[in-house]
């Protein structure tokens, strides 16, 4: 089977942009041309590759070809740069990378700043226990994840550990936990949870709340706003030391349970490709992790 590069690019653009019309604009062709390329690719493979929803999404077969399309695009861009085609013709390499919210809010962005002139980042924020799925689907070329087992076709590097502790505003702790984090207090006190993928608070509560009792729960799906919600007293939450240290030192936040720390070990997974741009990103991320994360 011969796979046409223009057809693979049409598939990648459709998934990235979400619609065939947006893909056509990105590729500087007509929507009809994108549609024809996609149909030709499906005929060549004998598979349905896209679900024509809004946004479009790849089927399982489409995910396999999407990985190939993005790998080819990455390698082609690096090769052109190596041949000194110049930034006017190639531009910065666009790399989609999956990052968990707390890393994004604390230590990852400063690590990427020095690469901003040569790499354009398409950052996908997701829970660290789910970012590996974006690698499997071909959505991203690299991910910060808790998964130590390499995704097929990927390498894995241990980055370090982020420590989370159950914390609350001083006034909130005095109101809801006058006798400490007892079972009754944990059942009654409101808790702040990032989103429905976030298991940290529930992990702390398991074994501490008998009978399946559930406290009132607030969902605040943004790392900075999550911290603000806890600081203002909306509820208690598991906060990373990288975020809470200054507020704890100032007395705005207190630790509810010194024995309740949860360590989350992070790994860097990336495609096994000889890509200078991807390797530069990996080096920057791993160097920053050594500075900010516990071993």
N, C-alpha and C positions, 0 to 999 in steps of 0.2 A: 504494500500500500504506500503510495506517494502522498505525503501531506503537504499542502500548499501553504507557504508562509503567510500570504495575504489572508487566507481563510482562518488560520490560527490567530492572526492579529485581530480579525473581526470578532472571533469568539471572545478573546481577552477583553477587547474594548467594550463589547456588549455587557459582559459581566461587571466590569469596572464602572461603566457609566450608568448602567441600570436599564437603559432603553436602547433600541436600535437607532433611534433618531439622535440620541446623545453620542452613541458610538460613531455614527456617521460624521458628526461635527468634529469629534476627536481625530478621526482618520482623514478628514478633508475629502470625503466622498459622499455620495448620495445614500439615503436610507435604503433605496432599492439595491444599491451595490452591496451594502452590508448584508441585507437579507439574502441576496443571491449567493454570496460567499458562504454564509452559514448553511444554506440548503445544500450547496455543493459539498461542504465538509460532512454534513450528515449523510449524504448519499455515498461519499467515499468511505466512510467508516461503517455505514449500515446501522447507525445508532441515532437515537434522539439525544441531542446534546444540550438543548436549552428548554426550560419551561418558560413559555412566553407569558409570564406574569409581569406585574409591575411592582418592584423591579424584576427583570428577568433573572433566573437563577439556573445554574448548571445542574444537569442530572448527574448521576454517579459516573456515567461515561464521560460526560462533559467535564467533570472535575479532573479526570485523568488527562484529557487533552488541554485543559486550562493550565495545569502544572507545566506541561510541555511547552505551551505557547509562551508562558512567562519566563521559563528557563531560557528558551531560545532568545527572547527579547533581551533578557539580562546579558547573556553572553554576547549577543550581537552588539549591544551598546558598548560593552567593555572592549570588544575587539576594535570597533571604530575609534574609540578613544586611544587605544594602543597604537593604532595606525596614524594617530595625530590628525584625525579628521577635523578636530577643532570644536570648541563649544558652540560656535554659530550653527553647526550642522547637527550636532548630537544633543547639545544641552546637558543639563544635569541628569544623572540616572535617577529614575523614579523607583524607589524601593518600598513596597508595602510591607509593613512590619507590625506585628501584634504585640501590644504591651498592656500589662495590667494597670488599672487606674492609679494605684498608690505609687507604683514605680514611676509612672508618667508624671505624677504630681510632685515627686520629690527629687529623684536623682537622674532620670533618663534624659530629659530635655537638655540639661547643661552638657551632657556627654555628646549630644548630637550637634550642638551649635558649631563646633569647628568644621564640621563636614557640610555645612549648609550651602557652600558654593559649588560643591561637586555632586552632591546627592540631594534629590528632592524626596522627602519622606511622605508616605501615605500611611499614617498611623491608624491602626485599628485597635480601639480600646475594648478589652473584654476581661472577664474574670480570669485570673491566672490558671485556674483549673480547666479552662475551656479554650485557651488560646491555641493549644496544639491542634485542635480541630480545624482551625483556619489554615494551618500548614497542610493538613491532610487534604483539604479541599482545593488547595492551590491558590487560595485567596491571598496569602502572604508568603514572602520568601524566608522570613525568619520570625521567631516569636520568643518572648519571655514567658516561661511556663513553669508549672510545678512538676510537669511530667519528666521523670529522669530517663524514660525509655525513648530512644530516638524514633521519631516518625520515619516510616519507610523513605529512604532516599535522603535522610537528614543526618547531620552530626549534632552532638549535644555537648555542652560545656556547663559545668556547675558554676553558678555565679556567686551564691552566698545566701544568707538567711536574713529575712526581715522579721523582727519580733513585734508581735501585737500584744497589747495588754488591755484588759477591760477598764475603761476610764469614763469619768463623768465630770461635769462641772461641779465645783465645790458646793454650790448651793443645791444642786440636784442630788448630790451624794448625801448631804445632810437631810434632805427631805425624804428621799426614798430608801436610804440605807443607813438609818441611825444606829443599827446594830450590825452593820456589815452586810455582805451579800448572802443573806440567808435565803432558803428556798422560798419562803413567803414573800420576801422583798423582791427577789428576782421574778416571781410570778406577777407581781403587781406593778413593778417599775417599768415605764416605757423603754423600749430598746430601739436604737437606730440601726437599720440594715441598709447596705448599699443598694442591692437589688435582689431579685429572687434567685440569682445564681450565687449570691454571697452566703457562704456557710460558716463564716468565722464566729458570728455571735451564737448561732445554733450549736456549733461545736463546743463552745464554752458552756452553754446551758445544758447540754446532754450530760446526764448523771447528776446534775445539780437541781433539776426540776422533776420531782417524781410525778407519776401519773399523767405524763404527757401534757402538763399545763403549759400554756403559751402566754407570754406577756403581750401587752399592747405594742404594736410594731409600726414604726415609721420608716418608709422607704425614701432614701435620699441618694439618687444615683449620680453623684458627682463627688470626687474625692475632697476637693476644697470645701464644698457645701456640707459634706458629711461631717468634716471636722468642725465647721461652724455650728452645725446642728447640735453636736455634742457639747461644744463650748457654751452655747446659749442655754442649754438645759432641756432641749427637746427630749432627750433620753440618753442612756449610756450606750457605749459602743466600743468595739475593738479597734484601737488606733495604733498605727505603726509608730515606733519610737522616733523614726525620722521626722514625723509630723508633730508629735505631741511634746517633744522634749522641752522646747522653750516655754510653752504654755504650762507645763507641769512645774518648771522651775519658777515661773511667775506666780504659781498658786491658783491659776485659773482652772486647771484640771487636776484631778486626783485619781490615783489608782484604786479601784474598788477591791481588787483581790491580788496581792503580790504573787500568789501561787498560781494565778490563772493565765500566765503568759502562754501564747501560742506562737511557735516558730514556723515560718513558711519558707521553705527552701526553694529558690528560684533557679532555673536553668535557661540557657540560651540554646535554642535549636535553630538551625539554618540548613538550607539546601546544600547538598554536597556538590558544589560547583566551584571551579577555579575562576572566581569573580573578584577582581581587585576592589571594586566598590563595595560588595557585600563583605569582604574581609576587613575593609577599613571600618565599616560599621560595627562588626563583631569585635574588633580590637578596641574601639572606643567604648562600647558597652561593657565589655569585660574589665577594662581598666577602671571605669567608674564604679563598677560593682565591687572591685577590690577595695576602693576607697570608702565606700558608704555602707556596704553590707557586712554582717558578721560572717566569719569563715564557715 
